[in-house]
Amino acid sequence: MSSQLAVPVDEHDHVIGPIDAPVTLVEYGDYQCSDCKAAMAIMRDVQRALGDHVRIVFRHFPLQRTHPYALGAAVAAEAAADQGRFWEYHDRLFQRQPELDRPDLIAYAIAIGLDHRAFEAALDDPALADRVTADFRGGVRSDVNGTPTLYINGARYDGLLTFEGIVGAIEGAM
């Protein structure tokens, strides 16, 4: 029996694609995870190939024991989200992995044109860390135990993390 997504997608999630897409793909990821970096490229290809037939959601699941910079990177992504630039910053974090210490995070904010003073202040905002923690707890409730973990229309996807495998599963869910 496969695991089910315990926390439904809502307005607090980071979403690409139409709200009424027939398929929702939720990824629990970690910015310091090399497999998540590879998955990011696949998700972009899936998005381009399927267009309005899929909406993609990213949720934070920083594995702090093995990835000491993952939590800070997730909080930084939330700080970018507060300025309306989550996805651009998200992509930058994966592109620049493994360079994820605080000066790097601030440099990326400057590079994409964020208000770096507001961004830097937000890095210490406990509310942003709470958002990341809420995603993590939702992942635990959904039986996430590693990254990346994907759910397609609420059902855990345990197939190959390839474009073909994911597209096939999505097409099967339509």
C-alpha positions as YAML, in Angstrom:
chain: A
units: angstrom
residues:
- id: 1
  name: MET
  ca: [0.00, 0.00, 0.00]
- id: 2
  name: SER
  ca: [1.46, 3.36, -0.99]
- id: 3
  name: SER
  ca: [1.64, 6.36, 1.30]
- id: 4
  name: GLN
  ca: [-0.77, 9.21, 0.85]
- id: 5
  name: LEU
  ca: [-0.13, 12.93, 1.04]
- id: 6
  name: ALA
  ca: [-1.32, 13.93, 4.51]
- id: 7
  name: VAL
  ca: [-1.50, 17.71, 3.98]
- id: 8
  name: PRO
  ca: [-3.56, 18.92, 1.01]
- id: 9
  name: VAL
  ca: [-2.17, 21.60, -1.26]
- id: 10
  name: ASP
  ca: [-3.38, 25.06, -0.24]
- id: 11
  name: GLU
  ca: [-2.66, 28.75, -0.71]
- id: 12
  name: HIS
  ca: [0.49, 28.55, 1.44]
- id: 13
  name: ASP
  ca: [2.23, 26.21, -1.00]
- id: 14
  name: HIS
  ca: [4.66, 27.19, -3.76]
- id: 15
  name: VAL
  ca: [2.91, 26.21, -6.97]
- id: 16
  name: ILE
  ca: [3.60, 26.35, -10.69]
- id: 17
  name: GLY
  ca: [0.68, 25.56, -12.96]
- id: 18
  name: PRO
  ca: [-3.06, 26.09, -12.93]
- id: 19
  name: ILE
  ca: [-5.10, 25.40, -9.82]
- id: 20
  name: ASP
  ca: [-7.51, 23.32, -11.89]
- id: 21
  name: ALA
  ca: [-4.84, 21.11, -13.51]
- id: 22
  name: PRO
  ca: [-5.98, 17.48, -13.62]
- id: 23
  name: VAL
  ca: [-2.76, 16.36, -11.91]
- id: 24
  name: THR
  ca: [-0.90, 17.81, -8.96]
- id: 25
  name: LEU
  ca: [2.67, 16.72, -8.33]
- id: 26
  name: VAL
  ca: [4.03, 17.53, -4.87]
- id: 27
  name: GLU
  ca: [7.76, 17.29, -4.24]
- id: 28
  name: TYR
  ca: [9.34, 17.26, -0.80]
- id: 29
  name: GLY
  ca: [12.90, 18.45, -1.33]
- id: 30
  name: ASP
  ca: [16.13, 19.61, 0.27]
- id: 31
  name: TYR
  ca: [18.33, 22.28, -1.34]
- id: 32
  name: GLN
  ca: [21.54, 20.49, -0.37]
- id: 33
  name: CYS
  ca: [20.41, 17.14, -1.85]
- id: 34
  name: SER
  ca: [22.05, 16.25, -5.17]
- id: 35
  name: ASP
  ca: [19.12, 14.01, -6.13]
- id: 36
  name: CYS
  ca: [16.77, 16.97, -5.59]
- id: 37
  name: LYS
  ca: [18.95, 19.06, -7.88]
- id: 38
  name: ALA
  ca: [18.56, 16.40, -10.57]
- id: 39
  name: ALA
  ca: [14.82, 16.22, -9.89]
- id: 40
  name: MET
  ca: [14.49, 19.99, -10.36]
- id: 41
  name: ALA
  ca: [15.59, 19.68, -13.98]
- id: 42
  name: ILE
  ca: [13.16, 16.81, -14.53]
- id: 43
  name: MET
  ca: [10.30, 18.80, -12.95]
- id: 44
  name: ARG
  ca: [10.98, 21.70, -15.34]
- id: 45
  name: ASP
  ca: [10.94, 19.29, -18.31]
- id: 46
  name: VAL
  ca: [7.68, 17.74, -17.05]
- id: 47
  name: GLN
  ca: [6.17, 21.20, -16.68]
- id: 48
  name: ARG
  ca: [7.19, 22.18, -20.22]
- id: 49
  name: ALA
  ca: [5.93, 18.89, -21.69]
- id: 50
  name: LEU
  ca: [2.58, 18.74, -19.92]
- id: 51
  name: GLY
  ca: [1.79, 22.44, -19.57]
- id: 52
  name: ASP
  ca: [-1.61, 23.12, -18.07]
- id: 53
  name: HIS
  ca: [-2.21, 19.43, -17.37]
- id: 54
  name: VAL
  ca: [0.00, 19.51, -14.27]
- id: 55
  name: ARG
  ca: [0.66, 21.79, -11.36]
- id: 56
  name: ILE
  ca: [3.90, 21.33, -9.47]
- id: 57
  name: VAL
  ca: [4.25, 22.05, -5.76]
- id: 58
  name: PHE
  ca: [7.52, 22.28, -3.84]
- id: 59
  name: ARG
  ca: [7.65, 21.69, -0.09]
- id: 60
  name: HIS
  ca: [10.68, 21.89, 2.15]
- id: 61
  name: PHE
  ca: [12.12, 18.80, 3.77]
- id: 62
  name: PRO
  ca: [15.60, 19.81, 4.98]
- id: 63
  name: LEU
  ca: [17.58, 16.80, 6.19]
- id: 64
  name: GLN
  ca: [19.62, 18.70, 8.76]
- id: 65
  name: ARG
  ca: [21.65, 15.77, 10.07]
- id: 66
  name: THR
  ca: [23.28, 15.18, 6.70]
- id: 67
  name: HIS
  ca: [22.80, 18.59, 5.09]
- id: 68
  name: PRO
  ca: [23.77, 21.37, 7.52]
- id: 69
  name: TYR
  ca: [22.92, 24.20, 5.08]
- id: 70
  name: ALA
  ca: [19.53, 22.86, 3.96]
- id: 71
  name: LEU
  ca: [17.45, 24.59, 6.64]
- id: 72
  name: GLY
  ca: [19.07, 27.97, 6.04]
- id: 73
  name: ALA
  ca: [18.56, 27.59, 2.29]
- id: 74
  name: ALA
  ca: [14.88, 26.71, 2.82]
- id: 75
  name: VAL
  ca: [14.39, 29.77, 5.05]
- id: 76
  name: ALA
  ca: [16.12, 31.89, 2.38]
- id: 77
  name: ALA
  ca: [13.72, 30.53, -0.25]
- id: 78
  name: GLU
  ca: [10.85, 31.61, 1.99]
- id: 79
  name: ALA
  ca: [12.43, 35.07, 2.31]
- id: 80
  name: ALA
  ca: [12.53, 35.25, -1.49]
- id: 81
  name: ALA
  ca: [8.90, 34.10, -1.58]
- id: 82
  name: ASP
  ca: [7.99, 37.07, 0.61]
- id: 83
  name: GLN
  ca: [9.27, 39.24, -2.24]
- id: 84
  name: GLY
  ca: [7.37, 37.23, -4.85]
- id: 85
  name: ARG
  ca: [10.43, 35.44, -6.24]
- id: 86
  name: PHE
  ca: [10.31, 31.93, -4.75]
- id: 87
  name: TRP
  ca: [10.77, 29.93, -7.94]
- id: 88
  name: GLU
  ca: [13.61, 32.04, -9.31]
- id: 89
  name: TYR
  ca: [15.45, 31.79, -6.00]
- id: 90
  name: HIS
  ca: [14.61, 28.07, -5.68]
- id: 91
  name: ASP
  ca: [16.22, 27.42, -9.06]
- id: 92
  name: ARG
  ca: [19.25, 29.51, -8.15]
- id: 93
  name: LEU
  ca: [19.81, 27.48, -4.97]
- id: 94
  name: PHE
  ca: [19.90, 24.25, -6.93]
- id: 95
  name: GLN
  ca: [22.05, 25.74, -9.70]
- id: 96
  name: ARG
  ca: [24.63, 26.93, -7.17]
- id: 97
  name: GLN
  ca: [24.59, 23.85, -4.94]
- id: 98
  name: PRO
  ca: [26.59, 23.14, -2.75]
- id: 99
  name: GLU
  ca: [27.38, 26.83, -2.10]
- id: 100
  name: LEU
  ca: [24.65, 27.51, 0.48]
- id: 101
  name: ASP
  ca: [26.13, 29.36, 3.44]
- id: 102
  name: ARG
  ca: [24.65, 32.67, 4.57]
- id: 103
  name: PRO
  ca: [26.90, 34.95, 2.45]
- id: 104
  name: ASP
  ca: [26.05, 32.81, -0.60]
- id: 105
  name: LEU
  ca: [22.32, 33.07, 0.14]
- id: 106
  name: ILE
  ca: [22.55, 36.86, 0.36]
- id: 107
  name: ALA
  ca: [24.62, 37.02, -2.84]
- id: 108
  name: TYR
  ca: [21.94, 35.03, -4.69]
- id: 109
  name: ALA
  ca: [19.26, 37.42, -3.43]
- id: 110
  name: ILE
  ca: [21.26, 40.37, -4.77]
- id: 111
  name: ALA
  ca: [21.90, 38.56, -8.08]
- id: 112
  name: ILE
  ca: [18.19, 38.10, -8.77]
- id: 113
  name: GLY
  ca: [17.34, 41.65, -7.72]
- id: 114
  name: LEU
  ca: [15.74, 41.16, -4.32]
- id: 115
  name: ASP
  ca: [15.76, 43.91, -1.71]
- id: 116
  name: HIS
  ca: [18.81, 42.43, 0.00]
- id: 117
  name: ARG
  ca: [18.37, 44.37, 3.24]
- id: 118
  name: ALA
  ca: [14.82, 43.08, 3.70]
- id: 119
  name: PHE
  ca: [15.97, 39.63, 2.59]
- id: 120
  name: GLU
  ca: [18.83, 39.53, 5.09]
- id: 121
  name: ALA
  ca: [16.54, 40.65, 7.92]
- id: 122
  name: ALA
  ca: [14.03, 37.97, 6.93]
- id: 123
  name: LEU
  ca: [16.66, 35.23, 7.29]
- id: 124
  name: ASP
  ca: [16.35, 35.67, 11.06]
- id: 125
  name: ASP
  ca: [12.54, 35.82, 11.10]
- id: 126
  name: PRO
  ca: [11.22, 32.86, 13.14]
- id: 127
  name: ALA
  ca: [7.99, 32.91, 11.11]
- id: 128
  name: LEU
  ca: [9.92, 31.81, 8.02]
- id: 129
  name: ALA
  ca: [11.57, 28.98, 9.91]
- id: 130
  name: ASP
  ca: [8.09, 28.01, 11.11]
- id: 131
  name: ARG
  ca: [6.91, 27.74, 7.47]
- id: 132
  name: VAL
  ca: [9.78, 25.37, 6.71]
- id: 133
  name: THR
  ca: [9.03, 23.36, 9.86]
- id: 134
  name: ALA
  ca: [5.36, 23.10, 8.87]
- id: 135
  name: ASP
  ca: [6.36, 21.63, 5.51]
- id: 136
  name: PHE
  ca: [8.74, 19.21, 7.21]
- id: 137
  name: ARG
  ca: [6.09, 18.06, 9.68]
- id: 138
  name: GLY
  ca: [3.61, 17.56, 6.86]
- id: 139
  name: GLY
  ca: [6.22, 15.43, 5.13]
- id: 140
  name: VAL
  ca: [6.71, 13.32, 8.24]
- id: 141
  name: ARG
  ca: [2.93, 12.83, 8.45]
- id: 142
  name: SER
  ca: [3.03, 11.73, 4.78]
- id: 143
  name: ASP
  ca: [5.78, 9.16, 5.50]
- id: 144
  name: VAL
  ca: [8.53, 11.13, 3.76]
- id: 145
  name: ASN
  ca: [11.85, 9.71, 4.88]
- id: 146
  name: GLY
  ca: [14.19, 11.01, 2.21]
- id: 147
  name: THR
  ca: [14.44, 13.49, -0.62]
- id: 148
  name: PRO
  ca: [13.18, 13.93, -3.18]
- id: 149
  name: THR
  ca: [9.82, 12.34, -2.40]
- id: 150
  name: LEU
  ca: [7.00, 12.86, -4.89]
- id: 151
  name: TYR
  ca: [3.22, 12.55, -4.67]
- id: 152
  name: ILE
  ca: [1.01, 12.46, -7.74]
- id: 153
  name: ASN
  ca: [-2.59, 13.39, -7.01]
- id: 154
  name: GLY
  ca: [-1.95, 12.54, -3.37]
- id: 155
  name: ALA
  ca: [-0.40, 9.10, -3.89]
- id: 156
  name: ARG
  ca: [3.31, 8.57, -3.28]
- id: 157
  name: TYR
  ca: [5.30, 7.97, -6.45]
- id: 158
  name: ASP
  ca: [7.93, 5.30, -5.88]
- id: 159
  name: GLY
  ca: [8.93, 4.81, -9.53]
- id: 160
  name: LEU
  ca: [12.10, 5.88, -11.26]
- id: 161
  name: LEU
  ca: [13.02, 9.55, -10.96]
- id: 162
  name: THR
  ca: [13.21, 9.97, -14.71]
- id: 163
  name: PHE
  ca: [11.27, 12.18, -17.07]
- id: 164
  name: GLU
  ca: [9.70, 9.12, -18.71]
- id: 165
  name: GLY
  ca: [8.75, 7.52, -15.39]
- id: 166
  name: ILE
  ca: [7.17, 10.65, -13.96]
- id: 167
  name: VAL
  ca: [5.33, 11.59, -17.16]
- id: 168
  name: GLY
  ca: [4.02, 8.03, -17.43]
- id: 169
  name: ALA
  ca: [2.70, 8.18, -13.86]
- id: 170
  name: ILE
  ca: [1.14, 11.59, -14.45]
- id: 171
  name: GLU
  ca: [-0.52, 10.43, -17.68]
- id: 172
  name: GLY
  ca: [-1.85, 7.42, -15.78]
- id: 173
  name: ALA
  ca: [-3.37, 9.75, -13.19]
- id: 174
  name: MET
  ca: [-5.23, 11.90, -15.76]
...
